[in-house]
Amino acid sequence: MRKTKTFEGKKHVYDTDKAEHLGSRAFSYYGDPAGYEESLYKTRNGFYFLCGLGGDESPYAKGQDIKPISEQDAQAWLQG
């Protein structure tokens, strides 16, 4: 998946095929409308983003999406 998003006032291209995959997590169980799955990626330029997909009541209800995050948020996500 590839999307252009604005993060901290600048546009960046986030591409799951070209970024380094750092980990994945599932929240809840399969079939839960509020459940979702996220994967954390890091670009060559050092930017982090989450790629998520979820149920109708999840933060990713509109389909698969990319969400840019800070390095601090990425480290917190990796820690649990």
mmCIF file as gemmi writes it, N, C-alpha and C atoms, coordinates in Angstrom:
data_model
loop_
_atom_site.group_PDB
_atom_site.id
_atom_site.type_symbol
_atom_site.label_atom_id
_atom_site.label_alt_id
_atom_site.label_comp_id
_atom_site.label_asym_id
_atom_site.label_entity_id
_atom_site.label_seq_id
_atom_site.pdbx_PDB_ins_code
_atom_site.Cartn_x
_atom_site.Cartn_y
_atom_site.Cartn_z
_atom_site.occupancy
_atom_site.B_iso_or_equiv
_atom_site.pdbx_formal_charge
_atom_site.auth_seq_id
_atom_site.auth_asym_id
_atom_site.pdbx_PDB_model_num
ATOM 1 N N . MET Axp A 1 ? 0.851 -1.169 0 1 0 ? 1 A 1
ATOM 2 C CA . MET Axp A 1 ? 0 0 0 1 0 ? 1 A 1
ATOM 3 C C . MET Axp A 1 ? 0.898 1.234 0 1 0 ? 1 A 1
ATOM 4 N N . ARG Axp A 2 ? 0.499 2.21 -0.772 1 0 ? 2 A 1
ATOM 5 C CA . ARG Axp A 2 ? 1.27 3.443 -0.891 1 0 ? 2 A 1
ATOM 6 C C . ARG Axp A 2 ? 0.322 4.64 -0.778 1 0 ? 2 A 1
ATOM 7 N N . LYS Axp A 3 ? 0.666 5.572 0.097 1 0 ? 3 A 1
ATOM 8 C CA . LYS Axp A 3 ? -0.139 6.773 0.277 1 0 ? 3 A 1
ATOM 9 C C . LYS Axp A 3 ? 0.761 7.956 0.584 1 0 ? 3 A 1
ATOM 10 N N . THR Axp A 4 ? 0.308 9.137 0.179 1 0 ? 4 A 1
ATOM 11 C CA . THR Axp A 4 ? 0.97 10.38 0.544 1 0 ? 4 A 1
ATOM 12 C C . THR Axp A 4 ? 0.167 10.987 1.683 1 0 ? 4 A 1
ATOM 13 N N . LYS Axp A 5 ? 0.838 11.255 2.791 1 0 ? 5 A 1
ATOM 14 C CA . LYS Axp A 5 ? 0.194 11.818 3.975 1 0 ? 5 A 1
ATOM 15 C C . LYS Axp A 5 ? 0.994 13.011 4.464 1 0 ? 5 A 1
ATOM 16 N N . THR Axp A 6 ? 0.329 13.92 5.155 1 0 ? 6 A 1
ATOM 17 C CA . THR Axp A 6 ? 0.99 15.061 5.775 1 0 ? 6 A 1
ATOM 18 C C . THR Axp A 6 ? 1.277 14.72 7.226 1 0 ? 6 A 1
ATOM 19 N N . PHE Axp A 7 ? 2.533 14.894 7.632 1 0 ? 7 A 1
ATOM 20 C CA . PHE Axp A 7 ? 2.946 14.638 9.009 1 0 ? 7 A 1
ATOM 21 C C . PHE Axp A 7 ? 3.842 15.782 9.448 1 0 ? 7 A 1
ATOM 22 N N . GLU Axp A 8 ? 3.481 16.421 10.55 1 0 ? 8 A 1
ATOM 23 C CA . GLU Axp A 8 ? 4.219 17.565 11.093 1 0 ? 8 A 1
ATOM 24 C C . GLU Axp A 8 ? 4.405 18.647 10.038 1 0 ? 8 A 1
ATOM 25 N N . GLY Axp A 9 ? 3.348 18.896 9.259 1 0 ? 9 A 1
ATOM 26 C CA . GLY Axp A 9 ? 3.336 19.985 8.293 1 0 ? 9 A 1
ATOM 27 C C . GLY Axp A 9 ? 3.995 19.704 6.958 1 0 ? 9 A 1
ATOM 28 N N . LYS Axp A 10 ? 4.497 18.499 6.73 1 0 ? 10 A 1
ATOM 29 C CA . LYS Axp A 10 ? 5.151 18.174 5.467 1 0 ? 10 A 1
ATOM 30 C C . LYS Axp A 10 ? 4.543 16.921 4.867 1 0 ? 10 A 1
ATOM 31 N N . LYS Axp A 11 ? 4.493 16.882 3.537 1 0 ? 11 A 1
ATOM 32 C CA . LYS Axp A 11 ? 3.977 15.698 2.847 1 0 ? 11 A 1
ATOM 33 C C . LYS Axp A 11 ? 5.083 14.669 2.691 1 0 ? 11 A 1
ATOM 34 N N . HIS Axp A 12 ? 4.719 13.411 2.962 1 0 ? 12 A 1
ATOM 35 C CA . HIS Axp A 12 ? 5.651 12.29 2.817 1 0 ? 12 A 1
ATOM 36 C C . HIS Axp A 12 ? 4.925 11.151 2.117 1 0 ? 12 A 1
ATOM 37 N N . VAL Axp A 13 ? 5.684 10.346 1.391 1 0 ? 13 A 1
ATOM 38 C CA . VAL Axp A 13 ? 5.13 9.158 0.753 1 0 ? 13 A 1
ATOM 39 C C . VAL Axp A 13 ? 5.459 7.966 1.643 1 0 ? 13 A 1
ATOM 40 N N . TYR Axp A 14 ? 4.429 7.214 1.995 1 0 ? 14 A 1
ATOM 41 C CA . TYR Axp A 14 ? 4.587 6.021 2.825 1 0 ? 14 A 1
ATOM 42 C C . TYR Axp A 14 ? 4.213 4.818 1.968 1 0 ? 14 A 1
ATOM 43 N N . ASP Axp A 15 ? 5.129 3.873 1.847 1 0 ? 15 A 1
ATOM 44 C CA . ASP Axp A 15 ? 4.939 2.707 0.984 1 0 ? 15 A 1
ATOM 45 C C . ASP Axp A 15 ? 5.324 1.452 1.754 1 0 ? 15 A 1
ATOM 46 N N . THR Axp A 16 ? 4.366 0.563 1.97 1 0 ? 16 A 1
ATOM 47 C CA . THR Axp A 16 ? 4.644 -0.658 2.739 1 0 ? 16 A 1
ATOM 48 C C . THR Axp A 16 ? 5.591 -1.597 2.001 1 0 ? 16 A 1
ATOM 49 N N . ASP Axp A 17 ? 5.646 -1.517 0.672 1 0 ? 17 A 1
ATOM 50 C CA . ASP Axp A 17 ? 6.532 -2.389 -0.095 1 0 ? 17 A 1
ATOM 51 C C . ASP Axp A 17 ? 8 -1.984 0.013 1 0 ? 17 A 1
ATOM 52 N N . LYS Axp A 18 ? 8.256 -0.7 0.236 1 0 ? 18 A 1
ATOM 53 C CA . LYS Axp A 18 ? 9.636 -0.215 0.282 1 0 ? 18 A 1
ATOM 54 C C . LYS Axp A 18 ? 10.149 0.046 1.697 1 0 ? 18 A 1
ATOM 55 N N . ALA Axp A 19 ? 9.256 0.046 2.677 1 0 ? 19 A 1
ATOM 56 C CA . ALA Axp A 19 ? 9.65 0.338 4.066 1 0 ? 19 A 1
ATOM 57 C C . ALA Axp A 19 ? 10.018 -0.96 4.805 1 0 ? 19 A 1
ATOM 58 N N . GLU Axp A 20 ? 10.734 -0.788 5.893 1 0 ? 20 A 1
ATOM 59 C CA . GLU Axp A 20 ? 11.138 -1.922 6.735 1 0 ? 20 A 1
ATOM 60 C C . GLU Axp A 20 ? 10.002 -2.257 7.709 1 0 ? 20 A 1
ATOM 61 N N . HIS Axp A 21 ? 9.568 -3.508 7.686 1 0 ? 21 A 1
ATOM 62 C CA . HIS Axp A 21 ? 8.501 -3.97 8.578 1 0 ? 21 A 1
ATOM 63 C C . HIS Axp A 21 ? 9.116 -4.261 9.948 1 0 ? 21 A 1
ATOM 64 N N . LEU Axp A 22 ? 8.598 -3.612 11.003 1 0 ? 22 A 1
ATOM 65 C CA . LEU Axp A 22 ? 9.156 -3.759 12.347 1 0 ? 22 A 1
ATOM 66 C C . LEU Axp A 22 ? 8.324 -4.657 13.261 1 0 ? 22 A 1
ATOM 67 N N . GLY Axp A 23 ? 7.073 -4.894 12.917 1 0 ? 23 A 1
ATOM 68 C CA . GLY Axp A 23 ? 6.236 -5.746 13.751 1 0 ? 23 A 1
ATOM 69 C C . GLY Axp A 23 ? 4.765 -5.581 13.438 1 0 ? 23 A 1
ATOM 70 N N . SER Axp A 24 ? 3.975 -6.544 13.926 1 0 ? 24 A 1
ATOM 71 C CA . SER Axp A 24 ? 2.523 -6.518 13.733 1 0 ? 24 A 1
ATOM 72 C C . SER Axp A 24 ? 1.834 -6.887 15.033 1 0 ? 24 A 1
ATOM 73 N N . ARG Axp A 25 ? 0.608 -6.394 15.186 1 0 ? 25 A 1
ATOM 74 C CA . ARG Axp A 25 ? -0.211 -6.695 16.361 1 0 ? 25 A 1
ATOM 75 C C . ARG Axp A 25 ? -1.67 -6.765 15.975 1 0 ? 25 A 1
ATOM 76 N N . ALA Axp A 26 ? -2.38 -7.68 16.627 1 0 ? 26 A 1
ATOM 77 C CA . ALA Axp A 26 ? -3.83 -7.761 16.461 1 0 ? 26 A 1
ATOM 78 C C . ALA Axp A 26 ? -4.469 -7.308 17.764 1 0 ? 26 A 1
ATOM 79 N N . PHE Axp A 27 ? -5.503 -6.515 17.656 1 0 ? 27 A 1
ATOM 80 C CA . PHE Axp A 27 ? -6.231 -6.027 18.811 1 0 ? 27 A 1
ATOM 81 C C . PHE Axp A 27 ? -7.618 -6.651 18.775 1 0 ? 27 A 1
ATOM 82 N N . SER Axp A 28 ? -7.936 -7.468 19.745 1 0 ? 28 A 1
ATOM 83 C CA . SER Axp A 28 ? -9.185 -8.198 19.88 1 0 ? 28 A 1
ATOM 84 C C . SER Axp A 28 ? -9.102 -9.504 19.098 1 0 ? 28 A 1
ATOM 85 N N . TYR Axp A 29 ? -10.207 -9.989 18.589 1 0 ? 29 A 1
ATOM 86 C CA . TYR Axp A 29 ? -10.265 -11.291 17.926 1 0 ? 29 A 1
ATOM 87 C C . TYR Axp A 29 ? -10.886 -11.147 16.542 1 0 ? 29 A 1
ATOM 88 N N . TYR Axp A 30 ? -10.659 -12.158 15.708 1 0 ? 30 A 1
ATOM 89 C CA . TYR Axp A 30 ? -11.197 -12.143 14.348 1 0 ? 30 A 1
ATOM 90 C C . TYR Axp A 30 ? -12.723 -12.124 14.409 1 0 ? 30 A 1
ATOM 91 N N . GLY Axp A 31 ? -13.332 -11.255 13.662 1 0 ? 31 A 1
ATOM 92 C CA . GLY Axp A 31 ? -14.783 -11.135 13.622 1 0 ? 31 A 1
ATOM 93 C C . GLY Axp A 31 ? -15.341 -10.057 14.532 1 0 ? 31 A 1
ATOM 94 N N . ASP Axp A 32 ? -14.532 -9.519 15.436 1 0 ? 32 A 1
ATOM 95 C CA . ASP Axp A 32 ? -14.973 -8.442 16.324 1 0 ? 32 A 1
ATOM 96 C C . ASP Axp A 32 ? -15.062 -7.152 15.508 1 0 ? 32 A 1
ATOM 97 N N . PRO Axp A 33 ? -16.223 -6.493 15.485 1 0 ? 33 A 1
ATOM 98 C CA . PRO Axp A 33 ? -16.337 -5.268 14.683 1 0 ? 33 A 1
ATOM 99 C C . PRO Axp A 33 ? -15.426 -4.137 15.168 1 0 ? 33 A 1
ATOM 100 N N . ALA Axp A 34 ? -14.998 -4.175 16.427 1 0 ? 34 A 1
ATOM 101 C CA . ALA Axp A 34 ? -14.093 -3.15 16.949 1 0 ? 34 A 1
ATOM 102 C C . ALA Axp A 34 ? -12.629 -3.596 16.871 1 0 ? 34 A 1
ATOM 103 N N . GLY Axp A 35 ? -12.379 -4.802 16.435 1 0 ? 35 A 1
ATOM 104 C CA . GLY Axp A 35 ? -11.014 -5.328 16.355 1 0 ? 35 A 1
ATOM 105 C C . GLY Axp A 35 ? -10.28 -4.834 15.124 1 0 ? 35 A 1
ATOM 106 N N . TYR Axp A 36 ? -8.958 -4.82 15.224 1 0 ? 36 A 1
ATOM 107 C CA . TYR Axp A 36 ? -8.138 -4.383 14.091 1 0 ? 36 A 1
ATOM 108 C C . TYR Axp A 36 ? -6.727 -4.949 14.22 1 0 ? 36 A 1
ATOM 109 N N . GLU Axp A 37 ? -5.986 -4.857 13.122 1 0 ? 37 A 1
ATOM 110 C CA . GLU Axp A 37 ? -4.592 -5.3 13.072 1 0 ? 37 A 1
ATOM 111 C C . GLU Axp A 37 ? -3.75 -4.136 12.578 1 0 ? 37 A 1
ATOM 112 N N . GLU Axp A 38 ? -2.598 -3.932 13.222 1 0 ? 38 A 1
ATOM 113 C CA . GLU Axp A 38 ? -1.674 -2.873 12.817 1 0 ? 38 A 1
ATOM 114 C C . GLU Axp A 38 ? -0.297 -3.463 12.565 1 0 ? 38 A 1
ATOM 115 N N . SER Axp A 39 ? 0.398 -2.898 11.601 1 0 ? 39 A 1
ATOM 116 C CA . SER Axp A 39 ? 1.791 -3.229 11.317 1 0 ? 39 A 1
ATOM 117 C C . SER Axp A 39 ? 2.591 -1.943 11.349 1 0 ? 39 A 1
ATOM 118 N N . LEU Axp A 40 ? 3.747 -1.997 12.005 1 0 ? 40 A 1
ATOM 119 C CA . LEU Axp A 40 ? 4.614 -0.828 12.121 1 0 ? 40 A 1
ATOM 120 C C . LEU Axp A 40 ? 5.717 -0.92 11.077 1 0 ? 40 A 1
ATOM 121 N N . TYR Axp A 41 ? 5.969 0.206 10.404 1 0 ? 41 A 1
ATOM 122 C CA . TYR Axp A 41 ? 6.993 0.29 9.366 1 0 ? 41 A 1
ATOM 123 C C . TYR Axp A 41 ? 7.89 1.495 9.611 1 0 ? 41 A 1
ATOM 124 N N . LYS Axp A 42 ? 9.104 1.409 9.054 1 0 ? 42 A 1
ATOM 125 C CA . LYS Axp A 42 ? 10.052 2.522 9.091 1 0 ? 42 A 1
ATOM 126 C C . LYS Axp A 42 ? 10.561 2.751 7.672 1 0 ? 42 A 1
ATOM 127 N N . THR Axp A 43 ? 10.498 4.009 7.209 1 0 ? 43 A 1
ATOM 128 C CA . THR Axp A 43 ? 10.965 4.342 5.862 1 0 ? 43 A 1
ATOM 129 C C . THR Axp A 43 ? 12.482 4.517 5.855 1 0 ? 43 A 1
ATOM 130 N N . ARG Axp A 44 ? 13.046 4.581 4.665 1 0 ? 44 A 1
ATOM 131 C CA . ARG Axp A 44 ? 14.494 4.815 4.531 1 0 ? 44 A 1
ATOM 132 C C . ARG Axp A 44 ? 14.905 6.164 5.105 1 0 ? 44 A 1
ATOM 133 N N . ASN Axp A 45 ? 13.987 7.118 5.106 1 0 ? 45 A 1
ATOM 134 C CA . ASN Axp A 45 ? 14.264 8.457 5.637 1 0 ? 45 A 1
ATOM 135 C C . ASN Axp A 45 ? 14.084 8.545 7.144 1 0 ? 45 A 1
ATOM 136 N N . GLY Axp A 46 ? 13.744 7.43 7.785 1 0 ? 46 A 1
ATOM 137 C CA . GLY Axp A 46 ? 13.611 7.411 9.239 1 0 ? 46 A 1
ATOM 138 C C . GLY Axp A 46 ? 12.24 7.771 9.775 1 0 ? 46 A 1
ATOM 139 N N . PHE Axp A 47 ? 11.229 7.792 8.899 1 0 ? 47 A 1
ATOM 140 C CA . PHE Axp A 47 ? 9.864 8.076 9.341 1 0 ? 47 A 1
ATOM 141 C C . PHE Axp A 47 ? 9.157 6.764 9.673 1 0 ? 47 A 1
ATOM 142 N N . TYR Axp A 48 ? 8.289 6.819 10.667 1 0 ? 48 A 1
ATOM 143 C CA . TYR Axp A 48 ? 7.541 5.643 11.099 1 0 ? 48 A 1
ATOM 144 C C . TYR Axp A 48 ? 6.073 5.807 10.728 1 0 ? 48 A 1
ATOM 145 N N . PHE Axp A 49 ? 5.435 4.669 10.438 1 0 ? 49 A 1
ATOM 146 C CA . PHE Axp A 49 ? 3.993 4.71 10.181 1 0 ? 49 A 1
ATOM 147 C C . PHE Axp A 49 ? 3.369 3.365 10.512 1 0 ? 49 A 1
ATOM 148 N N . LEU Axp A 50 ? 2.07 3.428 10.805 1 0 ? 50 A 1
ATOM 149 C CA . LEU Axp A 50 ? 1.283 2.231 11.057 1 0 ? 50 A 1
ATOM 150 C C . LEU Axp A 50 ? 0.383 2.002 9.857 1 0 ? 50 A 1
ATOM 151 N N . CYS Axp A 51 ? 0.28 0.757 9.439 1 0 ? 51 A 1
ATOM 152 C CA . CYS Axp A 51 ? -0.656 0.371 8.402 1 0 ? 51 A 1
ATOM 153 C C . CYS Axp A 51 ? -1.681 -0.526 9.083 1 0 ? 51 A 1
ATOM 154 N N . GLY Axp A 52 ? -2.932 -0.138 9.044 1 0 ? 52 A 1
ATOM 155 C CA . GLY Axp A 52 ? -3.947 -0.875 9.77 1 0 ? 52 A 1
ATOM 156 C C . GLY Axp A 52 ? -5.143 -1.261 8.921 1 0 ? 52 A 1
ATOM 157 N N . LEU Axp A 53 ? -5.815 -2.307 9.406 1 0 ? 53 A 1
ATOM 158 C CA . LEU Axp A 53 ? -7.023 -2.809 8.779 1 0 ? 53 A 1
ATOM 159 C C . LEU Axp A 53 ? -7.913 -3.332 9.884 1 0 ? 53 A 1
ATOM 160 N N . GLY Axp A 54 ? -9.199 -2.999 9.842 1 0 ? 54 A 1
ATOM 161 C CA . GLY Axp A 54 ? -10.057 -3.433 10.925 1 0 ? 54 A 1
ATOM 162 C C . GLY Axp A 54 ? -11.519 -3.528 10.593 1 0 ? 54 A 1
ATOM 163 N N . GLY Axp A 55 ? -12.28 -3.817 11.644 1 0 ? 55 A 1
ATOM 164 C CA . GLY Axp A 55 ? -13.719 -3.985 11.527 1 0 ? 55 A 1
ATOM 165 C C . GLY Axp A 55 ? -14.462 -2.665 11.418 1 0 ? 55 A 1
ATOM 166 N N . ASP Axp A 56 ? -15.775 -2.769 11.322 1 0 ? 56 A 1
ATOM 167 C CA . ASP Axp A 56 ? -16.635 -1.604 11.106 1 0 ? 56 A 1
ATOM 168 C C . ASP Axp A 56 ? -16.607 -0.583 12.235 1 0 ? 56 A 1
ATOM 169 N N . GLU Axp A 57 ? -16.268 -0.993 13.448 1 0 ? 57 A 1
ATOM 170 C CA . GLU Axp A 57 ? -16.25 -0.086 14.594 1 0 ? 57 A 1
ATOM 171 C C . GLU Axp A 57 ? -14.827 0.224 15.074 1 0 ? 57 A 1
ATOM 172 N N . SER Axp A 58 ? -13.853 -0.117 14.281 1 0 ? 58 A 1
ATOM 173 C CA . SER Axp A 58 ? -12.448 0.088 14.651 1 0 ? 58 A 1
ATOM 174 C C . SER Axp A 58 ? -11.946 1.44 14.152 1 0 ? 58 A 1
ATOM 175 N N . PRO Axp A 59 ? -10.729 1.836 14.572 1 0 ? 59 A 1
ATOM 176 C CA . PRO Axp A 59 ? -10.146 3.076 14.03 1 0 ? 59 A 1
ATOM 177 C C . PRO Axp A 59 ? -9.895 3.005 12.521 1 0 ? 59 A 1
ATOM 178 N N . TYR Axp A 60 ? -9.925 1.802 11.955 1 0 ? 60 A 1
ATOM 179 C CA . TYR Axp A 60 ? -9.687 1.599 10.523 1 0 ? 60 A 1
ATOM 180 C C . TYR Axp A 60 ? -10.976 1.153 9.817 1 0 ? 60 A 1
ATOM 181 N N . ALA Axp A 61 ? -12.106 1.676 10.239 1 0 ? 61 A 1
ATOM 182 C CA . ALA Axp A 61 ? -13.411 1.259 9.725 1 0 ? 61 A 1
ATOM 183 C C . ALA Axp A 61 ? -13.589 1.558 8.234 1 0 ? 61 A 1
ATOM 184 N N . LYS Axp A 62 ? -12.887 2.529 7.719 1 0 ? 62 A 1
ATOM 185 C CA . LYS Axp A 62 ? -13.042 2.907 6.307 1 0 ? 62 A 1
ATOM 186 C C . LYS Axp A 62 ? -12.161 2.074 5.389 1 0 ? 62 A 1
ATOM 187 N N . GLY Axp A 63 ? -11.517 1.057 5.924 1 0 ? 63 A 1
ATOM 188 C CA . GLY Axp A 63 ? -10.642 0.212 5.126 1 0 ? 63 A 1
ATOM 189 C C . GLY Axp A 63 ? -9.192 0.384 5.538 1 0 ? 63 A 1
ATOM 190 N N . GLN Axp A 64 ? -8.321 -0.274 4.825 1 0 ? 64 A 1
ATOM 191 C CA . GLN Axp A 64 ? -6.895 -0.216 5.14 1 0 ? 64 A 1
ATOM 192 C C . GLN Axp A 64 ? -6.406 1.227 5.025 1 0 ? 64 A 1
ATOM 193 N N . ASP Axp A 65 ? -5.605 1.644 6.012 1 0 ? 65 A 1
ATOM 194 C CA . ASP Axp A 65 ? -5.128 3.02 6.018 1 0 ? 65 A 1
ATOM 195 C C . ASP Axp A 65 ? -3.728 3.08 6.609 1 0 ? 65 A 1
ATOM 196 N N . ILE Axp A 66 ? -3.045 4.16 6.318 1 0 ? 66 A 1
ATOM 197 C CA . ILE Axp A 66 ? -1.708 4.428 6.843 1 0 ? 66 A 1
ATOM 198 C C . ILE Axp A 66 ? -1.796 5.626 7.778 1 0 ? 66 A 1
ATOM 199 N N . LYS Axp A 67 ? -1.128 5.506 8.932 1 0 ? 67 A 1
ATOM 200 C CA . LYS Axp A 67 ? -1.145 6.573 9.933 1 0 ? 67 A 1
ATOM 201 C C . LYS Axp A 67 ? 0.302 6.888 10.334 1 0 ? 67 A 1
ATOM 202 N N . PRO Axp A 68 ? 0.84 8.05 9.955 1 0 ? 68 A 1
ATOM 203 C CA . PRO Axp A 68 ? 2.199 8.43 10.345 1 0 ? 68 A 1
ATOM 204 C C . PRO Axp A 68 ? 2.266 8.647 11.859 1 0 ? 68 A 1
ATOM 205 N N . ILE Axp A 69 ? 3.378 8.224 12.48 1 0 ? 69 A 1
ATOM 206 C CA . ILE Axp A 69 ? 3.572 8.43 13.916 1 0 ? 69 A 1
ATOM 207 C C . ILE Axp A 69 ? 5.003 8.887 14.17 1 0 ? 69 A 1
ATOM 208 N N . SER Axp A 70 ? 5.233 9.449 15.352 1 0 ? 70 A 1
ATOM 209 C CA . SER Axp A 70 ? 6.568 9.924 15.723 1 0 ? 70 A 1
ATOM 210 C C . SER Axp A 70 ? 7.448 8.747 16.137 1 0 ? 70 A 1
ATOM 211 N N . GLU Axp A 71 ? 8.744 9.002 16.224 1 0 ? 71 A 1
ATOM 212 C CA . GLU Axp A 71 ? 9.673 7.96 16.661 1 0 ? 71 A 1
ATOM 213 C C . GLU Axp A 71 ? 9.371 7.524 18.092 1 0 ? 71 A 1
ATOM 214 N N . GLN Axp A 72 ? 8.996 8.466 18.957 1 0 ? 72 A 1
ATOM 215 C CA . GLN Axp A 72 ? 8.658 8.145 20.341 1 0 ? 72 A 1
ATOM 216 C C . GLN Axp A 72 ? 7.425 7.245 20.399 1 0 ? 72 A 1
ATOM 217 N N . ASP Axp A 73 ? 6.421 7.545 19.586 1 0 ? 73 A 1
ATOM 218 C CA . ASP Axp A 73 ? 5.22 6.706 19.541 1 0 ? 73 A 1
ATOM 219 C C . ASP Axp A 73 ? 5.546 5.314 19.003 1 0 ? 73 A 1
ATOM 220 N N . ALA Axp A 74 ? 6.441 5.247 18.017 1 0 ? 74 A 1
ATOM 221 C CA . ALA Axp A 74 ? 6.846 3.958 17.455 1 0 ? 74 A 1
ATOM 222 C C . ALA Axp A 74 ? 7.556 3.114 18.511 1 0 ? 74 A 1
ATOM 223 N N . GLN Axp A 75 ? 8.444 3.733 19.283 1 0 ? 75 A 1
ATOM 224 C CA . GLN Axp A 75 ? 9.138 2.988 20.344 1 0 ? 75 A 1
ATOM 225 C C . GLN Axp A 75 ? 8.156 2.51 21.402 1 0 ? 75 A 1
ATOM 226 N N . ALA Axp A 76 ? 7.18 3.329 21.753 1 0 ? 76 A 1
ATOM 227 C CA . ALA Axp A 76 ? 6.16 2.931 22.726 1 0 ? 76 A 1
ATOM 228 C C . ALA Axp A 76 ? 5.314 1.787 22.164 1 0 ? 76 A 1
ATOM 229 N N . TRP Axp A 77 ? 5.008 1.824 20.891 1 0 ? 77 A 1
ATOM 230 C CA . TRP Axp A 77 ? 4.219 0.764 20.257 1 0 ? 77 A 1
ATOM 231 C C . TRP Axp A 77 ? 4.995 -0.54 20.298 1 0 ? 77 A 1
ATOM 232 N N . LEU Axp A 78 ? 6.298 -0.48 20.03 1 0 ? 78 A 1
ATOM 233 C CA . LEU Axp A 78 ? 7.129 -1.683 20.052 1 0 ? 78 A 1
ATOM 234 C C . LEU Axp A 78 ? 7.252 -2.278 21.45 1 0 ? 78 A 1
ATOM 235 N N . GLN Axp A 79 ? 7.214 -1.432 22.47 1 0 ? 79 A 1
ATOM 236 C CA . GLN Axp A 79 ? 7.357 -1.886 23.845 1 0 ? 79 A 1
ATOM 237 C C . GLN Axp A 79 ? 6.073 -2.505 24.382 1 0 ? 79 A 1
ATOM 238 N N . GLY Axp A 80 ? 4.983 -2.221 23.758 1 0 ? 80 A 1
ATOM 239 C CA . GLY Axp A 80 ? 3.772 -2.904 24.169 1 0 ? 80 A 1
ATOM 240 C C . GLY Axp A 80 ? 2.662 -2.072 24.576 1 0 ? 80 A 1
